[in-house]
């Protein structure tokens, strides 16, 4: 039981991010993920097209 008390004590010391911060960086993360997915998809289509020309 002492371990659970220690966990509760440590969790109260954690500085949780506020909503504005979380939304800002979540949108940035999703945006970058979509951008990279489209970039690599485009490279894949381009390589397939170039391979088909031979």
PDB file with SEQRES, HELIX, SHEET and CRYST1 records, atoms N, CA, C and O in Angstrom:
SEQRES   1 A   54  UNK UNK UNK UNK UNK UNK UNK UNK UNK UNK UNK UNK UNK          
SEQRES   2 A   54  UNK UNK UNK UNK UNK UNK UNK UNK UNK UNK UNK UNK UNK          
SEQRES   3 A   54  UNK UNK UNK UNK UNK UNK UNK UNK UNK UNK UNK UNK UNK          
SEQRES   4 A   54  UNK UNK UNK UNK UNK UNK UNK UNK UNK UNK UNK UNK UNK          
SEQRES   5 A   54  UNK UNK                                                      
HELIX    1 AA1 UNK A    2  UNK A   12  1                                  11    
HELIX    2 AA2 UNK A   19  UNK A   53  1                                  35    
CRYST1    1.000    1.000    1.000  90.00  90.00  90.00 P 1           1          
ATOM      1  N   UNK A   1       0.820  -1.195   0.000  1.00  0.00           N  
ATOM      2  CA  UNK A   1       0.000   0.000   0.000  1.00  0.00           C  
ATOM      3  C   UNK A   1       0.868   1.265   0.000  1.00  0.00           C  
ATOM      4  O   UNK A   1       0.450   2.321  -0.475  1.00  0.00           O  
ATOM      5  N   UNK A   2       2.072   1.135   0.538  1.00  0.00           N  
ATOM      6  CA  UNK A   2       2.957   2.290   0.568  1.00  0.00           C  
ATOM      7  C   UNK A   2       3.313   2.729  -0.853  1.00  0.00           C  
ATOM      8  O   UNK A   2       3.456   3.920  -1.131  1.00  0.00           O  
ATOM      9  N   UNK A   3       3.454   1.747  -1.743  1.00  0.00           N  
ATOM     10  CA  UNK A   3       3.787   2.069  -3.131  1.00  0.00           C  
ATOM     11  C   UNK A   3       2.676   2.916  -3.768  1.00  0.00           C  
ATOM     12  O   UNK A   3       2.969   3.873  -4.484  1.00  0.00           O  
ATOM     13  N   UNK A   4       1.427   2.579  -3.517  1.00  0.00           N  
ATOM     14  CA  UNK A   4       0.311   3.348  -4.073  1.00  0.00           C  
ATOM     15  C   UNK A   4       0.285   4.773  -3.515  1.00  0.00           C  
ATOM     16  O   UNK A   4      -0.039   5.716  -4.237  1.00  0.00           O  
ATOM     17  N   UNK A   5       0.620   4.928  -2.257  1.00  0.00           N  
ATOM     18  CA  UNK A   5       0.687   6.271  -1.672  1.00  0.00           C  
ATOM     19  C   UNK A   5       1.807   7.076  -2.329  1.00  0.00           C  
ATOM     20  O   UNK A   5       1.667   8.272  -2.585  1.00  0.00           O  
ATOM     21  N   UNK A   6       2.925   6.389  -2.597  1.00  0.00           N  
ATOM     22  CA  UNK A   6       4.031   7.075  -3.276  1.00  0.00           C  
ATOM     23  C   UNK A   6       3.647   7.490  -4.692  1.00  0.00           C  
ATOM     24  O   UNK A   6       4.013   8.572  -5.152  1.00  0.00           O  
ATOM     25  N   UNK A   7       2.910   6.624  -5.377  1.00  0.00           N  
ATOM     26  CA  UNK A   7       2.454   6.958  -6.728  1.00  0.00           C  
ATOM     27  C   UNK A   7       1.533   8.164  -6.679  1.00  0.00           C  
ATOM     28  O   UNK A   7       1.674   9.080  -7.489  1.00  0.00           O  
ATOM     29  N   UNK A   8       0.605   8.180  -5.755  1.00  0.00           N  
ATOM     30  CA  UNK A   8      -0.321   9.310  -5.623  1.00  0.00           C  
ATOM     31  C   UNK A   8       0.445  10.594  -5.319  1.00  0.00           C  
ATOM     32  O   UNK A   8       0.128  11.657  -5.853  1.00  0.00           O  
ATOM     33  N   UNK A   9       1.445  10.489  -4.466  1.00  0.00           N  
ATOM     34  CA  UNK A   9       2.257  11.653  -4.117  1.00  0.00           C  
ATOM     35  C   UNK A   9       3.007  12.180  -5.340  1.00  0.00           C  
ATOM     36  O   UNK A   9       3.045  13.388  -5.576  1.00  0.00           O  
ATOM     37  N   UNK A  10       3.599  11.282  -6.108  1.00  0.00           N  
ATOM     38  CA  UNK A  10       4.352  11.696  -7.295  1.00  0.00           C  
ATOM     39  C   UNK A  10       3.430  12.257  -8.380  1.00  0.00           C  
ATOM     40  O   UNK A  10       3.796  13.213  -9.063  1.00  0.00           O  
ATOM     41  N   UNK A  11       2.254  11.679  -8.545  1.00  0.00           N  
ATOM     42  CA  UNK A  11       1.312  12.161  -9.565  1.00  0.00           C  
ATOM     43  C   UNK A  11       0.817  13.568  -9.249  1.00  0.00           C  
ATOM     44  O   UNK A  11       0.492  14.330 -10.159  1.00  0.00           O  
ATOM     45  N   UNK A  12       0.757  13.915  -7.976  1.00  0.00           N  
ATOM     46  CA  UNK A  12       0.321  15.272  -7.624  1.00  0.00           C  
ATOM     47  C   UNK A  12       1.396  16.304  -7.980  1.00  0.00           C  
ATOM     48  O   UNK A  12       1.098  17.494  -8.074  1.00  0.00           O  
ATOM     49  N   UNK A  13       2.638  15.860  -8.179  1.00  0.00           N  
ATOM     50  CA  UNK A  13       3.726  16.767  -8.540  1.00  0.00           C  
ATOM     51  C   UNK A  13       3.842  16.991 -10.046  1.00  0.00           C  
ATOM     52  O   UNK A  13       4.565  17.879 -10.496  1.00  0.00           O  
ATOM     53  N   UNK A  14       3.125  16.179 -10.818  1.00  0.00           N  
ATOM     54  CA  UNK A  14       3.215  16.281 -12.273  1.00  0.00           C  
ATOM     55  C   UNK A  14       2.527  17.561 -12.733  1.00  0.00           C  
ATOM     56  O   UNK A  14       1.427  17.879 -12.281  1.00  0.00           O  
ATOM     57  N   UNK A  15       3.183  18.297 -13.638  1.00  0.00           N  
ATOM     58  CA  UNK A  15       2.575  19.490 -14.217  1.00  0.00           C  
ATOM     59  C   UNK A  15       1.923  19.088 -15.536  1.00  0.00           C  
ATOM     60  O   UNK A  15       2.606  18.878 -16.538  1.00  0.00           O  
ATOM     61  N   UNK A  16       0.617  18.984 -15.527  1.00  0.00           N  
ATOM     62  CA  UNK A  16      -0.115  18.561 -16.707  1.00  0.00           C  
ATOM     63  C   UNK A  16      -0.279  19.746 -17.662  1.00  0.00           C  
ATOM     64  O   UNK A  16      -0.498  20.872 -17.216  1.00  0.00           O  
ATOM     65  N   UNK A  17      -0.174  19.498 -18.984  1.00  0.00           N  
ATOM     66  CA  UNK A  17      -0.336  20.602 -19.943  1.00  0.00           C  
ATOM     67  C   UNK A  17      -1.792  21.077 -19.999  1.00  0.00           C  
ATOM     68  O   UNK A  17      -2.723  20.307 -19.764  1.00  0.00           O  
ATOM     69  N   UNK A  18      -1.960  22.358 -20.316  1.00  0.00           N  
ATOM     70  CA  UNK A  18      -3.310  22.896 -20.407  1.00  0.00           C  
ATOM     71  C   UNK A  18      -3.914  22.572 -21.782  1.00  0.00           C  
ATOM     72  O   UNK A  18      -3.226  22.090 -22.682  1.00  0.00           O  
ATOM     73  N   UNK A  19      -5.199  22.845 -21.916  1.00  0.00           N  
ATOM     74  CA  UNK A  19      -5.939  22.464 -23.123  1.00  0.00           C  
ATOM     75  C   UNK A  19      -5.399  23.170 -24.367  1.00  0.00           C  
ATOM     76  O   UNK A  19      -5.268  22.548 -25.421  1.00  0.00           O  
ATOM     77  N   UNK A  20      -5.088  24.448 -24.253  1.00  0.00           N  
ATOM     78  CA  UNK A  20      -4.602  25.213 -25.398  1.00  0.00           C  
ATOM     79  C   UNK A  20      -3.306  24.612 -25.939  1.00  0.00           C  
ATOM     80  O   UNK A  20      -3.137  24.482 -27.152  1.00  0.00           O  
ATOM     81  N   UNK A  21      -2.404  24.252 -25.053  1.00  0.00           N  
ATOM     82  CA  UNK A  21      -1.127  23.645 -25.422  1.00  0.00           C  
ATOM     83  C   UNK A  21      -1.351  22.299 -26.120  1.00  0.00           C  
ATOM     84  O   UNK A  21      -0.733  22.018 -27.148  1.00  0.00           O  
ATOM     85  N   UNK A  22      -2.231  21.477 -25.561  1.00  0.00           N  
ATOM     86  CA  UNK A  22      -2.486  20.149 -26.122  1.00  0.00           C  
ATOM     87  C   UNK A  22      -3.114  20.240 -27.507  1.00  0.00           C  
ATOM     88  O   UNK A  22      -2.737  19.486 -28.404  1.00  0.00           O  
ATOM     89  N   UNK A  23      -4.064  21.150 -27.693  1.00  0.00           N  
ATOM     90  CA  UNK A  23      -4.715  21.311 -28.991  1.00  0.00           C  
ATOM     91  C   UNK A  23      -3.696  21.786 -30.022  1.00  0.00           C  
ATOM     92  O   UNK A  23      -3.653  21.273 -31.140  1.00  0.00           O  
ATOM     93  N   UNK A  24      -2.883  22.761 -29.646  1.00  0.00           N  
ATOM     94  CA  UNK A  24      -1.892  23.328 -30.554  1.00  0.00           C  
ATOM     95  C   UNK A  24      -0.934  22.252 -31.072  1.00  0.00           C  
ATOM     96  O   UNK A  24      -0.712  22.145 -32.278  1.00  0.00           O  
ATOM     97  N   UNK A  25      -0.379  21.475 -30.179  1.00  0.00           N  
ATOM     98  CA  UNK A  25       0.608  20.487 -30.591  1.00  0.00           C  
ATOM     99  C   UNK A  25      -0.019  19.222 -31.173  1.00  0.00           C  
ATOM    100  O   UNK A  25       0.626  18.523 -31.954  1.00  0.00           O  
ATOM    101  N   UNK A  26      -1.252  18.919 -30.812  1.00  0.00           N  
ATOM    102  CA  UNK A  26      -1.954  17.798 -31.442  1.00  0.00           C  
ATOM    103  C   UNK A  26      -2.253  18.122 -32.902  1.00  0.00           C  
ATOM    104  O   UNK A  26      -2.071  17.271 -33.772  1.00  0.00           O  
ATOM    105  N   UNK A  27      -2.705  19.336 -33.180  1.00  0.00           N  
ATOM    106  CA  UNK A  27      -2.974  19.757 -34.555  1.00  0.00           C  
ATOM    107  C   UNK A  27      -1.680  19.756 -35.365  1.00  0.00           C  
ATOM    108  O   UNK A  27      -1.667  19.317 -36.515  1.00  0.00           O  
ATOM    109  N   UNK A  28      -0.597  20.243 -34.769  1.00  0.00           N  
ATOM    110  CA  UNK A  28       0.692  20.247 -35.465  1.00  0.00           C  
ATOM    111  C   UNK A  28       1.140  18.821 -35.775  1.00  0.00           C  
ATOM    112  O   UNK A  28       1.646  18.552 -36.864  1.00  0.00           O  
ATOM    113  N   UNK A  29       0.961  17.932 -34.849  1.00  0.00           N  
ATOM    114  CA  UNK A  29       1.359  16.536 -35.039  1.00  0.00           C  
ATOM    115  C   UNK A  29       0.528  15.875 -36.133  1.00  0.00           C  
ATOM    116  O   UNK A  29       1.082  15.221 -37.017  1.00  0.00           O  
ATOM    117  N   UNK A  30      -0.784  16.035 -36.085  1.00  0.00           N  
ATOM    118  CA  UNK A  30      -1.647  15.451 -37.113  1.00  0.00           C  
ATOM    119  C   UNK A  30      -1.367  16.066 -38.477  1.00  0.00           C  
ATOM    120  O   UNK A  30      -1.353  15.362 -39.487  1.00  0.00           O  
ATOM    121  N   UNK A  31      -1.143  17.371 -38.510  1.00  0.00           N  
ATOM    122  CA  UNK A  31      -0.838  18.036 -39.774  1.00  0.00           C  
ATOM    123  C   UNK A  31       0.441  17.511 -40.395  1.00  0.00           C  
ATOM    124  O   UNK A  31       0.489  17.245 -41.596  1.00  0.00           O  
ATOM    125  N   UNK A  32       1.471  17.361 -39.592  1.00  0.00           N  
ATOM    126  CA  UNK A  32       2.741  16.843 -40.098  1.00  0.00           C  
ATOM    127  C   UNK A  32       2.598  15.391 -40.548  1.00  0.00           C  
ATOM    128  O   UNK A  32       3.201  14.993 -41.545  1.00  0.00           O  
ATOM    129  N   UNK A  33       1.820  14.607 -39.836  1.00  0.00           N  
ATOM    130  CA  UNK A  33       1.590  13.218 -40.217  1.00  0.00           C  
ATOM    131  C   UNK A  33       0.893  13.138 -41.569  1.00  0.00           C  
ATOM    132  O   UNK A  33       1.279  12.335 -42.418  1.00  0.00           O  
ATOM    133  N   UNK A  34      -0.124  13.955 -41.773  1.00  0.00           N  
ATOM    134  CA  UNK A  34      -0.845  13.964 -43.049  1.00  0.00           C  
ATOM    135  C   UNK A  34       0.071  14.448 -44.170  1.00  0.00           C  
ATOM    136  O   UNK A  34       0.079  13.874 -45.260  1.00  0.00           O  
ATOM    137  N   UNK A  35       0.843  15.504 -43.903  1.00  0.00           N  
ATOM    138  CA  UNK A  35       1.772  16.013 -44.901  1.00  0.00           C  
ATOM    139  C   UNK A  35       2.775  14.940 -45.325  1.00  0.00           C  
ATOM    140  O   UNK A  35       2.993  14.735 -46.519  1.00  0.00           O  
ATOM    141  N   UNK A  36       3.381  14.261 -44.364  1.00  0.00           N  
ATOM    142  CA  UNK A  36       4.369  13.231 -44.693  1.00  0.00           C  
ATOM    143  C   UNK A  36       3.727  12.044 -45.402  1.00  0.00           C  
ATOM    144  O   UNK A  36       4.333  11.468 -46.306  1.00  0.00           O  
ATOM    145  N   UNK A  37       2.518  11.671 -45.011  1.00  0.00           N  
ATOM    146  CA  UNK A  37       1.823  10.573 -45.688  1.00  0.00           C  
ATOM    147  C   UNK A  37       1.580  10.928 -47.155  1.00  0.00           C  
ATOM    148  O   UNK A  37       1.806  10.099 -48.037  1.00  0.00           O  
ATOM    149  N   UNK A  38       1.127  12.142 -47.420  1.00  0.00           N  
ATOM    150  CA  UNK A  38       0.887  12.558 -48.804  1.00  0.00           C  
ATOM    151  C   UNK A  38       2.198  12.673 -49.586  1.00  0.00           C  
ATOM    152  O   UNK A  38       2.246  12.338 -50.770  1.00  0.00           O  
ATOM    153  N   UNK A  39       3.251  13.143 -48.933  1.00  0.00           N  
ATOM    154  CA  UNK A  39       4.559  13.265 -49.574  1.00  0.00           C  
ATOM    155  C   UNK A  39       5.076  11.888 -50.015  1.00  0.00           C  
ATOM    156  O   UNK A  39       5.489  11.713 -51.161  1.00  0.00           O  
ATOM    157  N   UNK A  40       5.048  10.926 -49.106  1.00  0.00           N  
ATOM    158  CA  UNK A  40       5.545   9.601 -49.456  1.00  0.00           C  
ATOM    159  C   UNK A  40       4.622   8.881 -50.431  1.00  0.00           C  
ATOM    160  O   UNK A  40       5.089   8.088 -51.248  1.00  0.00           O  
ATOM    161  N   UNK A  41       3.319   9.143 -50.358  1.00  0.00           N  
ATOM    162  CA  UNK A  41       2.405   8.595 -51.349  1.00  0.00           C  
ATOM    163  C   UNK A  41       2.738   9.154 -52.734  1.00  0.00           C  
ATOM    164  O   UNK A  41       2.751   8.416 -53.719  1.00  0.00           O  
ATOM    165  N   UNK A  42       3.004  10.449 -52.802  1.00  0.00           N  
ATOM    166  CA  UNK A  42       3.381  11.072 -54.067  1.00  0.00           C  
ATOM    167  C   UNK A  42       4.676  10.498 -54.614  1.00  0.00           C  
ATOM    168  O   UNK A  42       4.785  10.242 -55.813  1.00  0.00           O  
ATOM    169  N   UNK A  43       5.661  10.293 -53.743  1.00  0.00           N  
ATOM    170  CA  UNK A  43       6.905   9.665 -54.190  1.00  0.00           C  
ATOM    171  C   UNK A  43       6.655   8.261 -54.714  1.00  0.00           C  
ATOM    172  O   UNK A  43       7.240   7.860 -55.720  1.00  0.00           O  
ATOM    173  N   UNK A  44       5.804   7.526 -54.052  1.00  0.00           N  
ATOM    174  CA  UNK A  44       5.476   6.169 -54.470  1.00  0.00           C  
ATOM    175  C   UNK A  44       4.803   6.168 -55.847  1.00  0.00           C  
ATOM    176  O   UNK A  44       5.143   5.354 -56.705  1.00  0.00           O  
ATOM    177  N   UNK A  45       3.869   7.063 -56.049  1.00  0.00           N  
ATOM    178  CA  UNK A  45       3.192   7.162 -57.344  1.00  0.00           C  
ATOM    179  C   UNK A  45       4.183   7.577 -58.426  1.00  0.00           C  
ATOM    180  O   UNK A  45       4.158   7.028 -59.527  1.00  0.00           O  
ATOM    181  N   UNK A  46       5.044   8.526 -58.131  1.00  0.00           N  
ATOM    182  CA  UNK A  46       6.052   8.974 -59.089  1.00  0.00           C  
ATOM    183  C   UNK A  46       6.999   7.836 -59.465  1.00  0.00           C  
ATOM    184  O   UNK A  46       7.292   7.641 -60.644  1.00  0.00           O  
ATOM    185  N   UNK A  47       7.472   7.099 -58.493  1.00  0.00           N  
ATOM    186  CA  UNK A  47       8.384   5.980 -58.773  1.00  0.00           C  
ATOM    187  C   UNK A  47       7.682   4.891 -59.593  1.00  0.00           C  
ATOM    188  O   UNK A  47       8.283   4.311 -60.497  1.00  0.00           O  
ATOM    189  N   UNK A  48       6.424   4.617 -59.281  1.00  0.00           N  
ATOM    190  CA  UNK A  48       5.679   3.633 -60.052  1.00  0.00           C  
ATOM    191  C   UNK A  48       5.492   4.098 -61.486  1.00  0.00           C  
ATOM    192  O   UNK A  48       5.586   3.307 -62.425  1.00  0.00           O  
ATOM    193  N   UNK A  49       5.225   5.390 -61.646  1.00  0.00           N  
ATOM    194  CA  UNK A  49       5.064   5.942 -62.997  1.00  0.00           C  
ATOM    195  C   UNK A  49       6.368   5.843 -63.787  1.00  0.00           C  
ATOM    196  O   UNK A  49       6.369   5.436 -64.949  1.00  0.00           O  
ATOM    197  N   UNK A  50       7.475   6.219 -63.150  1.00  0.00           N  
ATOM    198  CA  UNK A  50       8.778   6.168 -63.820  1.00  0.00           C  
ATOM    199  C   UNK A  50       9.191   4.727 -64.143  1.00  0.00           C  
ATOM    200  O   UNK A  50       9.802   4.471 -65.181  1.00  0.00           O  
ATOM    201  N   UNK A  51       8.862   3.816 -63.274  1.00  0.00           N  
ATOM    202  CA  UNK A  51       9.171   2.401 -63.506  1.00  0.00           C  
ATOM    203  C   UNK A  51       8.354   1.869 -64.690  1.00  0.00           C  
ATOM    204  O   UNK A  51       8.825   1.014 -65.439  1.00  0.00           O  
ATOM    205  N   UNK A  52       7.137   2.376 -64.852  1.00  0.00           N  
ATOM    206  CA  UNK A  52       6.265   1.927 -65.939  1.00  0.00           C  
ATOM    207  C   UNK A  52       6.707   2.457 -67.285  1.00  0.00           C  
ATOM    208  O   UNK A  52       6.289   1.922 -68.312  1.00  0.00           O  
ATOM    209  N   UNK A  53       7.538   3.492 -67.321  1.00  0.00           N  
ATOM    210  CA  UNK A  53       8.001   4.049 -68.600  1.00  0.00           C  
ATOM    211  C   UNK A  53       9.064   3.190 -69.263  1.00  0.00           C  
ATOM    212  O   UNK A  53       9.275   3.301 -70.470  1.00  0.00           O  
ATOM    213  N   UNK A  54       9.728   2.350 -68.513  1.00  0.00           N  
ATOM    214  CA  UNK A  54      10.804   1.537 -69.080  1.00  0.00           C  
ATOM    215  C   UNK A  54      10.291   0.435 -69.940  1.00  0.00           C  
ATOM    216  O   UNK A  54      11.078  -0.336 -70.489  1.00  0.00           O  
TER     217      UNK A  54                                                      
END                                                                             
